[in-house]
Amino acid sequence: MTFNEAASSYIESLTQPRRRGALSSNSVRLYTLHANRLALHFGPIDLAYVRNGRVRECIRALQAEQLSASTIASIYSVLRQIVSSIRNSDGEQVYTQEFDADFLNLPIVKPTDQPCATAADTCALL
């Protein structure tokens, strides 16, 4: 199976019923954007050849675009979901690649303080 086929299958699965409940429309939109971006990068190569070396090239390309660490981590998560989503008739994963975050040089997502309105701010608006 090619990466493009796997990505298309993954995108179709986003709106199907899930054990943990349906995804929000925003999650479906975001995962679809990430899957399409990955499909452009990997194209028609066989999914078996999506290994650490090729994934590292993808991560480097995303870093070259100066995407945030959080965005790169989200795209990487979708990549892992695409690869693991292909299953045989017994429900077992066909592609069991393990990706090494250190080798890939994945950026570390650091929590940042987000401004939040206080109770006084809320009362001032009323």
DOFIZA-507115 format. One record per residue: residue number from 1; x, y, z of N, C-alpha, C in turn. Coordinates in Angstrom, 3 decimals, decimal comma. Example, Ala and Ser with C-alpha at 12.3 -4.5 7.8 and 13.67 -1.06 7.14 Angstrom:
BEGIN
{n 1; n.east 13,190; n.north -5,690; n.up 7,800; ca.east 12,300; ca.north -4,500; ca.up 7,800; c.east 13,200; c.north -3,300; c.up 7,800}
{n 2; n.east 12,850; n.north -2,250; n.up 7,080; ca.east 13,670; ca.north -1,060; ca.up 7,140; c.east 12,900; c.north 0,030; c.up 7,870}
! end
This chain:
BEGIN
{n 1; n.east 0,842; n.north -1,175; n.up 0,000; ca.east 0,000; ca.north 0,000; ca.up 0,000; c.east 0,884; c.north 1,235; c.up 0,000}
{n 2; n.east 0,501; n.north 2,239; n.up -0,779; ca.east 1,286; ca.north 3,473; ca.up -0,824; c.east 0,871; c.north 4,410; c.up 0,306}
{n 3; n.east 1,737; n.north 5,370; n.up 0,574; ca.east 1,414; ca.north 6,338; ca.up 1,612; c.east 0,168; c.north 7,130; c.up 1,227}
{n 4; n.east 0,060; n.north 7,517; n.up -0,035; ca.east -1,120; ca.north 8,270; ca.up -0,484; c.east -2,404; c.north 7,494; c.up -0,235}
{n 5; n.east -2,406; n.north 6,195; n.up -0,529; ca.east -3,591; ca.north 5,364; ca.up -0,292; c.east -3,912; c.north 5,282; c.up 1,192}
{n 6; n.east -2,874; n.north 5,107; n.up 2,002; ca.east -3,074; ca.north 5,026; ca.up 3,448; c.east -3,615; c.north 6,342; c.up 4,004}
{n 7; n.east -3,084; n.north 7,465; n.up 3,506; ca.east -3,548; ca.north 8,777; ca.up 3,963; c.east -5,009; c.north 8,991; c.up 3,575}
{n 8; n.east -5,386; n.north 8,603; n.up 2,361; ca.east -6,781; ca.north 8,738; ca.up 1,925; c.east -7,704; c.north 7,890; c.up 2,783}
{n 9; n.east -7,286; n.north 6,670; n.up 3,061; ca.east -8,076; ca.north 5,781; ca.up 3,914; c.east -8,215; c.north 6,366; c.up 5,322}
{n 10; n.east -7,129; n.north 6,926; n.up 5,841; ca.east -7,146; ca.north 7,549; ca.up 7,162; c.east -8,121; c.north 8,728; c.up 7,187}
{n 11; n.east -8,061; n.north 9,570; n.up 6,171; ca.east -8,949; ca.north 10,742; ca.up 6,115; c.east -10,408; c.north 10,298; c.up 6,096}
{n 12; n.east -10,716; n.north 9,262; n.up 5,329; ca.east -12,090; ca.north 8,740; ca.up 5,283; c.east -12,527; c.north 8,215; c.up 6,639}
{n 13; n.east -11,595; n.north 7,641; n.up 7,391; ca.east -11,942; ca.north 7,050; ca.up 8,691; c.east -12,225; c.north 8,099; c.up 9,765}
{n 14; n.east -11,816; n.north 9,335; n.up 9,538; ca.east -11,973; ca.north 10,367; ca.up 10,562; c.east -13,427; c.north 10,658; c.up 10,906}
{n 15; n.east -14,327; n.north 10,466; n.up 9,959; ca.east -15,741; ca.north 10,782; ca.up 10,202; c.east -16,563; c.north 9,545; c.up 10,562}
{n 16; n.east -15,914; n.north 8,397; n.up 10,624; ca.east -16,628; ca.north 7,173; ca.up 10,979; c.east -16,802; c.north 7,090; c.up 12,489}
{n 17; n.east -17,810; n.north 6,330; n.up 12,941; ca.east -18,011; ca.north 6,175; ca.up 14,390; c.east -16,765; c.north 5,601; c.up 15,066}
{n 18; n.east -16,509; n.north 6,080; n.up 16,267; ca.east -15,339; ca.north 5,655; ca.up 17,034; c.east -15,771; c.north 5,162; c.up 18,405}
{n 19; n.east -14,940; n.north 4,324; n.up 18,957; ca.east -15,225; ca.north 3,756; ca.up 20,277; c.east -15,297; c.north 4,844; c.up 21,338}
{n 20; n.east -14,464; n.north 5,845; n.up 21,241; ca.east -14,418; ca.north 6,914; ca.up 22,242; c.east -15,281; c.north 8,110; c.up 21,871}
{n 21; n.east -16,078; n.north 7,990; n.up 20,844; ca.east -16,932; ca.north 9,093; ca.up 20,426; c.east -16,383; c.north 9,786; c.up 19,202}
{n 22; n.east -17,225; n.north 10,545; n.up 18,555; ca.east -16,857; ca.north 11,214; ca.up 17,307; c.east -15,832; c.north 12,316; c.up 17,559}
{n 23; n.east -15,004; n.north 12,536; n.up 16,566; ca.east -14,060; ca.north 13,652; ca.up 16,627; c.east -14,803; c.north 14,948; c.up 16,358}
{n 24; n.east -14,316; n.north 16,027; n.up 16,930; ca.east -14,914; ca.north 17,323; ca.up 16,642; c.east -14,624; c.north 17,688; c.up 15,193}
{n 25; n.east -15,434; n.north 18,568; n.up 14,646; ca.east -15,231; ca.north 18,986; ca.up 13,258; c.east -13,880; c.north 19,680; c.up 13,094}
{n 26; n.east -13,430; n.north 20,376; n.up 14,126; ca.east -12,127; ca.north 21,040; ca.up 14,044; c.east -10,996; c.north 20,013; c.up 14,021}
{n 27; n.east -11,113; n.north 18,949; n.up 14,806; ca.east -10,098; ca.north 17,896; ca.up 14,799; c.east -10,046; c.north 17,210; c.up 13,442}
{n 28; n.east -11,200; n.north 16,929; n.up 12,868; ca.east -11,253; ca.north 16,309; ca.up 11,546; c.east -10,570; c.north 17,211; c.up 10,525}
{n 29; n.east -10,853; n.north 18,502; n.up 10,584; ca.east -10,250; ca.north 19,466; ca.up 9,657; c.east -8,734; c.north 19,495; c.up 9,827}
{n 30; n.east -8,271; n.north 19,567; n.up 11,054; ca.east -6,837; ca.north 19,652; ca.up 11,325; c.east -6,117; c.north 18,367; c.up 10,927}
{n 31; n.east -6,656; n.north 17,203; n.up 11,294; ca.east -6,030; ca.north 15,928; ca.up 10,941; c.east -6,010; c.north 15,735; c.up 9,426}
{n 32; n.east -7,042; n.north 16,201; n.up 8,750; ca.east -7,086; ca.north 16,109; ca.up 7,293; c.east -5,993; c.north 16,983; c.up 6,667}
{n 33; n.east -5,826; n.north 18,188; n.up 7,185; ca.east -4,759; ca.north 19,075; ca.up 6,680; c.east -3,387; c.north 18,434; c.up 6,871}
{n 34; n.east -3,164; n.north 17,868; n.up 8,054; ca.east -1,875; ca.north 17,232; ca.up 8,330; c.east -1,661; c.north 16,011; c.up 7,436}
{n 35; n.east -2,686; n.north 15,199; n.up 7,255; ca.east -2,564; ca.north 14,004; ca.up 6,407; c.east -2,270; c.north 14,395; c.up 4,962}
{n 36; n.east -2,917; n.north 15,437; n.up 4,481; ca.east -2,657; ca.north 15,900; ca.up 3,119; c.east -1,243; c.north 16,450; c.up 2,965}
{n 37; n.east -0,773; n.north 17,158; n.up 3,969; ca.east 0,602; ca.north 17,684; ca.up 3,947; c.east 1,596; c.north 16,519; c.up 3,888}
{n 38; n.east 1,344; n.north 15,492; n.up 4,709; ca.east 2,220; ca.north 14,325; ca.up 4,720; c.east 2,160; c.north 13,573; c.up 3,395}
{n 39; n.east 0,978; n.north 13,489; n.up 2,798; ca.east 0,829; ca.north 12,811; ca.up 1,514; c.east 1,628; c.north 13,533; c.up 0,433}
{n 40; n.east 1,675; n.north 14,846; n.up 0,492; ca.east 2,496; ca.north 15,602; ca.up -0,462; c.east 3,975; c.north 15,296; c.up -0,271}
{n 41; n.east 4,368; n.north 15,139; n.up 0,978; ca.east 5,780; ca.north 14,874; ca.up 1,254; c.east 6,178; c.north 13,450; c.up 0,853}
{n 42; n.east 5,414; n.north 12,449; n.up 1,282; ca.east 5,792; ca.north 11,054; ca.up 1,053; c.east 5,313; c.north 10,519; c.up -0,295}
{n 43; n.east 4,213; n.north 11,046; n.up -0,789; ca.east 3,717; ca.north 10,662; ca.up -2,106; c.east 3,407; c.north 9,192; c.up -2,259}
{n 44; n.east 3,745; n.north 8,632; n.up -3,418; ca.east 3,337; ca.north 7,264; ca.up -3,725; c.east 4,310; c.north 6,182; c.up -3,252}
{n 45; n.east 5,193; n.north 6,476; n.up -2,282; ca.east 6,108; ca.north 5,417; ca.up -1,841; c.east 5,343; c.north 4,383; c.up -1,023}
{n 46; n.east 5,846; n.north 3,170; n.up -1,038; ca.east 5,229; ca.north 2,084; ca.up -0,279; c.east 5,330; c.north 2,412; c.up 1,212}
{n 47; n.east 4,272; n.north 2,154; n.up 1,924; ca.east 4,219; ca.north 2,471; ca.up 3,352; c.east 5,304; c.north 1,739; c.up 4,140}
{n 48; n.east 5,738; n.north 0,596; n.up 3,658; ca.east 6,798; ca.north -0,152; ca.up 4,336; c.east 8,115; c.north 0,614; c.up 4,354}
{n 49; n.east 8,290; n.north 1,561; n.up 3,421; ca.east 9,530; ca.north 2,321; ca.up 3,340; c.east 9,482; c.north 3,631; c.up 4,120}
{n 50; n.east 8,402; n.north 3,866; n.up 4,833; ca.east 8,321; ca.north 5,047; ca.up 5,701; c.east 8,986; c.north 4,650; c.up 7,006}
{n 51; n.east 10,267; n.north 4,926; n.up 7,056; ca.east 11,102; ca.north 4,546; ca.up 8,191; c.east 11,752; c.north 5,799; c.up 8,776}
{n 52; n.east 12,556; n.north 5,614; n.up 9,809; ca.east 13,153; ca.north 6,735; ca.up 10,527; c.east 13,873; c.north 7,731; c.up 9,619}
{n 53; n.east 14,635; n.north 7,254; n.up 8,649; ca.east 15,377; ca.north 8,167; ca.up 7,778; c.east 14,472; c.north 9,096; c.up 6,991}
{n 54; n.east 13,428; n.north 8,539; n.up 6,401; ca.east 12,493; ca.north 9,361; ca.up 5,623; c.east 11,677; c.north 10,275; c.up 6,528}
{n 55; n.east 11,321; n.north 9,781; n.up 7,693; ca.east 10,546; ca.north 10,620; ca.up 8,625; c.east 11,422; c.north 11,775; c.up 9,111}
{n 56; n.east 12,712; n.north 11,504; n.up 9,332; ca.east 13,604; ca.north 12,586; ca.up 9,762; c.east 13,688; c.north 13,666; c.up 8,687}
{n 57; n.east 13,734; n.north 13,274; n.up 7,415; ca.east 13,733; ca.north 14,256; ca.up 6,328; c.east 12,469; c.north 15,101; c.up 6,372}
{n 58; n.east 11,348; n.north 14,471; n.up 6,647; ca.east 10,073; ca.north 15,188; ca.up 6,745; c.east 10,104; c.north 16,182; c.up 7,901}
{n 59; n.east 10,599; n.north 15,738; n.up 9,059; ca.east 10,686; ca.north 16,626; ca.up 10,232; c.east 11,585; c.north 17,817; c.up 9,922}
{n 60; n.east 12,704; n.north 17,563; n.up 9,253; ca.east 13,614; ca.north 18,657; ca.up 8,882; c.east 12,929; c.north 19,647; c.up 7,945}
{n 61; n.east 12,137; n.north 19,134; n.up 7,017; ca.east 11,415; ca.north 20,013; ca.up 6,094; c.east 10,407; c.north 20,874; c.up 6,853}
{n 62; n.east 9,739; n.north 20,281; n.up 7,829; ca.east 8,772; ca.north 21,043; ca.up 8,630; c.east 9,484; c.north 22,107; c.up 9,465}
{n 63; n.east 10,645; n.north 21,752; n.up 10,009; ca.east 11,420; ca.north 22,722; ca.up 10,774; c.east 11,923; c.north 23,850; c.up 9,882}
{n 64; n.east 12,272; n.north 23,521; n.up 8,638; ca.east 12,735; ca.north 24,543; ca.up 7,693; c.east 11,624; c.north 25,541; c.up 7,373}
{n 65; n.east 10,380; n.north 25,080; n.up 7,462; ca.east 9,236; ca.north 25,971; ca.up 7,257; c.east 8,959; c.north 26,818; c.up 8,496}
{n 66; n.east 9,741; n.north 26,612; n.up 9,530; ca.east 9,636; ca.north 27,335; ca.up 10,802; c.east 8,279; c.north 27,133; c.up 11,481}
{n 67; n.east 7,773; n.north 25,912; n.up 11,389; ca.east 6,539; ca.north 25,588; ca.up 12,101; c.east 6,855; c.north 25,443; c.up 13,585}
{n 68; n.east 5,870; n.north 25,676; n.up 14,424; ca.east 6,079; ca.north 25,570; ca.up 15,862; c.east 6,290; c.north 24,111; c.up 16,261}
{n 69; n.east 6,899; n.north 23,914; n.up 17,414; ca.east 7,134; ca.north 22,563; ca.up 17,928; c.east 5,816; c.north 21,819; c.up 18,096}
{n 70; n.east 4,807; n.north 22,519; n.up 18,536; ca.east 3,490; ca.north 21,906; ca.up 18,729; c.east 2,888; c.north 21,434; c.up 17,407}
{n 71; n.east 3,024; n.north 22,230; n.up 16,373; ca.east 2,494; ca.north 21,859; ca.up 15,054; c.east 3,241; c.north 20,656; c.up 14,504}
{n 72; n.east 4,558; n.north 20,651; n.up 14,631; ca.east 5,350; ca.north 19,522; ca.up 14,143; c.east 4,976; c.north 18,253; c.up 14,900}
{n 73; n.east 4,795; n.north 18,356; n.up 16,206; ca.east 4,397; ca.north 17,196; ca.up 17,008; c.east 3,024; c.north 16,692; c.up 16,581}
{n 74; n.east 2,111; n.north 17,585; n.up 16,259; ca.east 0,774; ca.north 17,204; ca.up 15,809; c.east 0,837; c.north 16,491; c.up 14,456}
{n 75; n.east 1,648; n.north 17,001; n.up 13,544; ca.east 1,799; ca.north 16,370; ca.up 12,229; c.east 2,438; c.north 14,987; c.up 12,389}
{n 76; n.east 3,429; n.north 14,882; n.up 13,252; ca.east 4,082; ca.north 13,598; ca.up 13,520; c.east 3,082; c.north 12,596; c.up 14,106}
{n 77; n.east 2,213; n.north 13,065; n.up 14,969; ca.east 1,187; ca.north 12,200; ca.up 15,552; c.east 0,258; c.north 11,646; c.up 14,467}
{n 78; n.east -0,127; n.north 12,487; n.up 13,529; ca.east -0,972; ca.north 12,034; ca.up 12,417; c.east -0,213; c.north 11,023; c.up 11,563}
{n 79; n.east 1,077; n.north 11,250; n.up 11,341; ca.east 1,893; ca.north 10,294; ca.up 10,595; c.east 1,847; c.north 8,922; c.up 11,266}
{n 80; n.east 2,043; n.north 8,896; n.up 12,571; ca.east 2,008; ca.north 7,627; ca.up 13,301; c.east 0,626; c.north 6,980; c.up 13,199}
{n 81; n.east -0,427; n.north 7,789; n.up 13,251; ca.east -1,782; ca.north 7,254; ca.up 13,135; c.east -2,029; c.north 6,660; c.up 11,747}
{n 82; n.east -1,515; n.north 7,315; n.up 10,717; ca.east -1,690; ca.north 6,810; ca.up 9,349; c.east -1,011; c.north 5,449; c.up 9,211}
{n 83; n.east 0,232; n.north 5,352; n.up 9,662; ca.east 0,981; ca.north 4,103; ca.up 9,540; c.east 0,306; c.north 2,986; c.up 10,328}
{n 84; n.east -0,152; n.north 3,280; n.up 11,530; ca.east -0,752; ca.north 2,233; ca.up 12,371; c.east -2,200; c.north 1,926; c.up 12,003}
{n 85; n.east -2,814; n.north 2,732; n.up 11,154; ca.east -4,227; ca.north 2,527; ca.up 10,833; c.east -4,469; c.north 1,374; c.up 9,866}
{n 86; n.east -3,434; n.north 0,922; n.up 9,179; ca.east -3,595; ca.north -0,164; ca.up 8,205; c.east -3,545; c.north -1,496; c.up 8,940}
{n 87; n.east -4,634; n.north -2,241; n.up 8,820; ca.east -4,770; ca.north -3,515; ca.up 9,531; c.east -5,189; c.north -4,615; c.up 8,573}
{n 88; n.east -4,836; n.north -5,841; n.up 8,932; ca.east -5,239; ca.north -6,981; ca.up 8,102; c.east -6,647; c.north -7,432; c.up 8,499}
{n 89; n.east -7,113; n.north -8,519; n.up 7,913; ca.east -8,481; ca.north -8,981; ca.up 8,168; c.east -8,694; c.north -9,435; c.up 9,612}
{n 90; n.east -7,611; n.north -9,717; n.up 10,335; ca.east -7,714; ca.north -10,101; ca.up 11,742; c.east -7,609; c.north -8,895; c.up 12,672}
{n 91; n.east -7,496; n.north -7,714; n.up 12,099; ca.east -7,413; ca.north -6,497; ca.up 12,898; c.east -6,025; c.north -6,194; c.up 13,422}
{n 92; n.east -5,023; n.north -6,909; n.up 12,939; ca.east -3,657; ca.north -6,680; ca.up 13,390; c.east -2,964; c.north -5,663; c.up 12,484}
{n 93; n.east -2,106; n.north -4,848; n.up 13,086; ca.east -1,387; ca.north -3,836; ca.up 12,314; c.east -0,478; c.north -4,497; c.up 11,284}
{n 94; n.east -0,515; n.north -3,978; n.up 10,072; ca.east 0,331; ca.north -4,496; ca.up 8,999; c.east 1,714; c.north -3,860; c.up 9,082}
{n 95; n.east 1,760; n.north -2,563; n.up 9,325; ca.east 3,015; ca.north -1,827; ca.up 9,381; c.east 3,292; c.north -1,465; c.up 10,834}
{n 96; n.east 4,352; n.north -2,029; n.up 11,372; ca.east 4,625; ca.north -1,869; ca.up 12,800; c.east 5,911; c.north -1,079; c.up 13,054}
{n 97; n.east 6,215; n.north -0,141; n.up 12,173; ca.east 7,428; ca.north 0,651; ca.up 12,339; c.east 7,422; c.north 1,359; c.up 13,690}
{n 98; n.east 8,589; n.north 1,392; n.up 14,294; ca.east 8,801; ca.north 2,168; ca.up 15,515; c.east 9,655; c.north 3,370; c.up 15,134}
{n 99; n.east 9,207; n.north 4,552; n.up 15,473; ca.east 9,959; ca.north 5,757; ca.up 15,151; c.east 10,688; c.north 6,238; c.up 16,402}
{n 100; n.east 11,942; n.north 6,644; n.up 16,245; ca.east 12,805; ca.north 7,059; ca.up 17,345; c.east 12,843; c.north 8,589; c.up 17,402}
{n 101; n.east 12,218; n.north 9,142; n.up 18,425; ca.east 12,108; ca.north 10,602; ca.up 18,549; c.east 13,478; c.north 11,273; c.up 18,620}
{n 102; n.east 14,451; n.north 10,630; n.up 19,264; ca.east 15,788; ca.north 11,227; ca.up 19,345; c.east 16,457; c.north 11,260; c.up 17,974}
{n 103; n.east 16,365; n.north 10,159; n.up 17,230; ca.east 16,950; ca.north 10,109; ca.up 15,890; c.east 16,262; c.north 11,112; c.up 14,971}
{n 104; n.east 14,951; n.north 11,235; n.up 15,115; ca.east 14,182; ca.north 12,153; ca.up 14,272; c.east 14,438; c.north 13,602; c.up 14,633}
{n 105; n.east 14,991; n.north 13,831; n.up 15,820; ca.east 15,219; ca.north 15,173; ca.up 16,339; c.east 13,913; c.north 15,954; c.up 16,433}
{n 106; n.east 12,902; n.north 15,255; n.up 16,987; ca.east 11,608; ca.north 15,914; ca.up 17,182; c.east 11,752; c.north 17,051; c.up 18,177}
{n 107; n.east 11,176; n.north 18,191; n.up 17,888; ca.east 11,247; ca.north 19,286; ca.up 18,857; c.east 10,428; c.north 18,952; c.up 20,098}
{n 108; n.east 10,874; n.north 19,454; n.up 21,214; ca.east 10,166; ca.north 19,222; ca.up 22,477; c.east 9,131; c.north 20,322; c.up 22,645}
{n 109; n.east 7,901; n.north 19,914; n.up 22,897; ca.east 6,820; ca.north 20,873; ca.up 23,098; c.east 6,848; c.north 21,298; c.up 24,562}
{n 110; n.east 7,106; n.north 22,562; n.up 24,762; ca.east 7,183; ca.north 23,090; ca.up 26,124; c.east 5,883; c.north 23,808; c.up 26,454}
{n 111; n.east 5,342; n.north 23,539; n.up 27,638; ca.east 4,116; ca.north 24,253; ca.up 28,010; c.east 4,402; c.north 25,746; c.up 28,190}
{n 112; n.east 3,482; n.north 26,552; n.up 27,740; ca.east 3,619; ca.north 28,000; ca.up 27,891; c.east 2,399; c.north 28,536; c.up 28,615}
{n 113; n.east 2,625; n.north 29,544; n.up 29,407; ca.east 1,514; ca.north 30,173; ca.up 30,109; c.east 0,652; c.north 30,931; c.up 29,108}
{n 114; n.east -0,622; n.north 30,709; n.up 29,200; ca.east -1,569; ca.north 31,410; ca.up 28,338; c.east -2,305; c.north 32,439; c.up 29,178}
{n 115; n.east -2,458; n.north 33,653; n.up 28,652; ca.east -3,192; ca.north 34,650; ca.up 29,421; c.east -4,640; c.north 34,202; c.up 29,613}
{n 116; n.east -5,142; n.north 34,451; n.up 30,780; ca.east -6,506; ca.north 34,038; ca.up 31,101; c.east -7,195; c.north 35,179; c.up 31,843}
{n 117; n.east -8,432; n.north 35,380; n.up 31,522; ca.east -9,189; ca.north 36,441; ca.up 32,189; c.east -9,439; c.north 36,046; c.up 33,647}
{n 118; n.east -9,311; n.north 37,010; n.up 34,517; ca.east -9,588; ca.north 36,777; ca.up 35,930; c.east -11,059; c.north 37,081; c.up 36,197}
{n 119; n.east -11,508; n.north 36,746; n.up 37,387; ca.east -12,885; ca.north 37,053; ca.up 37,772; c.east -13,125; c.north 38,563; c.up 37,714}
{n 120; n.east -12,124; n.north 39,360; n.up 38,128; ca.east -12,257; ca.north 40,826; ca.up 38,086; c.east -12,399; c.north 41,317; c.up 36,647}
{n 121; n.east -11,663; n.north 40,717; n.up 35,720; ca.east -11,774; ca.north 41,100; ca.up 34,311; c.east -13,170; c.north 40,806; c.up 33,788}
{n 122; n.east -13,708; n.north 39,668; n.up 34,147; ca.east -15,041; ca.north 39,282; ca.up 33,702; c.east -16,100; c.north 40,243; c.up 34,261}
{n 123; n.east -15,971; n.north 40,582; n.up 35,527; ca.east -16,928; ca.north 41,507; ca.up 36,145; c.east -16,832; c.north 42,902; c.up 35,531}
{n 124; n.east -15,635; n.north 43,315; n.up 35,154; ca.east -15,441; ca.north 44,632; ca.up 34,546; c.east -16,133; c.north 44,722; c.up 33,197}
{n 125; n.east -16,265; n.north 43,600; n.up 32,502; ca.east -16,927; ca.north 43,608; ca.up 31,210; c.east -18,435; c.north 43,733; c.up 31,343}
{n 126; n.east -18,958; n.north 43,317; n.up 32,457; ca.east -20,415; ca.north 43,380; ca.up 32,643; c.east -20,789; c.north 44,748; c.up 33,064}
! end
